[in-house]
Amino acid sequence: MKRIRRLLIANRGEIALRVMRTARRMGIETVAVYSDADAGAMHRYEATAAYALGGRASADSYLSIEKLLAAARATGADAVHPGYGFLSENAEFAQAVLDAGLAWVGPPPDAIRALGSKSAVKRLALQHDIPCLPGYFGEDQSDETLMHEAARIGWPVMVKAASGGGGRGMRLVTAADQFMAAVASARSEARSSFGSDELVLERALLTPRHVEIQVFSDAHGHCVHMGERDCSVQRRHQKIVEESPSPAVDAVLRERMGQAAVALAQLAGYQGAGTVEFLLDAAPSGAGHPAADRSAQAKFYLMEMNTRLQVEHPVTEALTGLDLVEWQLCVAQGEPLPLAQDQIRLEGHAIEVRLCAEDAQFTPHAGTVLRFDGPAIADGVRMDNALASGAVVPPEYDSMLAKLIAHGRTRDEAIAKLRAALAQTVLLGLPTNRAMLAAVLDHPVFRAGDAGIAFLGEHGDGLRQELQDAERAALLPAALVLHYAEQHAQPAAALPAPFTRPLRVRHGDAMLDLRLRETGAGLVEIEHAGTRHVATCARLRAGTWQVGIDGAQTVLSAIEVPGGGWHLQAGHTDLWLQDASHAPATGPGIGHAAAELKAQFNGRVVTVHAEAGAHVARGDVLLVIESMKIEHAVAAPRDVVVARFEVSAGQQVMPGQRLVSFES
């Protein structure tokens, strides 16, 4: 096959930029495609050429095979890289690319069909004794058959979309009366994300680890694995922390899992990068569980194969020193794998975290990045992102903003580097999971290497409490920054204002009452809850302040957000504050707010589950909103009567928009 000259990247955001980086180094020109929602996105401007797909929704842009092929023709591309997500595991897209005479940077269409569907891959694996959990992977998708098969498998059951990944179209069902609602929701989400509503059923393991094997194959019969990645820390079945090597895997178990992964790839005639995902039912690490015993006791079960490059591929790149995108492009050009199995070395420890636009409850948020400053990229720290101050995060796509990766000689060193990089990352303007990620990395269960898939379910509330405690601890210096930032001033070095000024700051539902008095030489006396503090507050540069409270120094970043209020960061802690000094002690509209339900994020109303006059109980689902490719059930806050719905199915909603009104 001739060498690739111009590569169209059928994707967006950080993965588009990631592929461009390697392509440029290899002397390959690149073509970016973009939707109307991404008209100002960074990947559009970093490529050699760009093509407007039009449309905002995925179905009208990044999921349109016709538009993507038109882009390739118009820009003279001779190859297509699909990235991950969207059409990356779509056999029809791969075939269409090949039929158009273009090189496809991915596995052959037949291999995608054999492995890209959870139902097809399970059928193939079961024929060759690769371990699978009991389940249903059949073609009959009727409600009656699915219900019958779920009862046969036994509860709890996991309902999964047969196509795609990323946790979309995935529901845990623990009892029969929950099953059909879960099926309907999973179908809807799968159809929206992958264009197929086919489902599979599996017996659910409630406390396993999620361990995957990176494989690579070429067209010459060579296939290798590059070790494992542990992706057990997840929310909504989506990974947020990935590391290698897994704390639960030793050399013997790694080889067993690696051989199973390679065998599966070879059975399907696979080519390119792929990931075979397993559930690992392993004994915990720590005292009383020697490594040899854990390996002997461990049982692993095939979940699926992702027939594409993974989001977390930088973890493997850090451990091996290899560029997996370069390997993909070489294989697509017909070249053999650069290395044999015995030449691949895994050194040190690597951890990746996914920085997402979401709040502490894992609810996604769209908006504008008002300020972004990345961490120092050196000494084993890497950040893949498409961020810049002013970048728009649209509600139509995934909530992931960036990936932070740290590589160290030991696991503890990698954790320390990653926590430091998170603290250095300034991202203001919309909520992110930055603080939650840092708290996860520092949790004793994670540090001990014992975090399984149930980790956030078991420890999420405790982590949120830690974040709230950290916010309270940072309130005093943050309030001082808010006051002087609003005044565009700092404490006077001479001629101070000797009178006391009140300052009331709102933090969520809490109110902080302070009294400030400048005493000269840049000092401020703060009275809070009957205690006096001596403080300093100096502006280091635009948007960055250093505050001292009784000698303890804190550096904070701050920016005013549209609509009032400020977003501040202090180390790993984020705070959203408002100056309420001139507001009444009890704000208007408090009683009215209890009589309505408002949207917390951008999205599209998928379904409405009640009607005016309905008596609903606390926790009953009133409507479902899709945001960033995830469906979210909006429930009644208490036992109440619905007065009216202010929105209807198919309608777009924005944060603060009234959804439902209740009778008083």
Order of alpha helices (4+ residues) and beta strands (2+ residues): beta-alpha-beta-alpha-beta-alpha-beta-alpha-beta-alpha-alpha-beta-alpha-beta-beta-alpha-beta-beta-beta-beta-alpha-beta-alpha-beta-alpha-alpha-beta-beta-beta-beta-beta-beta-alpha-beta-alpha-alpha-alpha-beta-beta-beta-beta-beta-beta-beta-beta-alpha-beta-beta-beta-beta-beta-beta-beta-beta
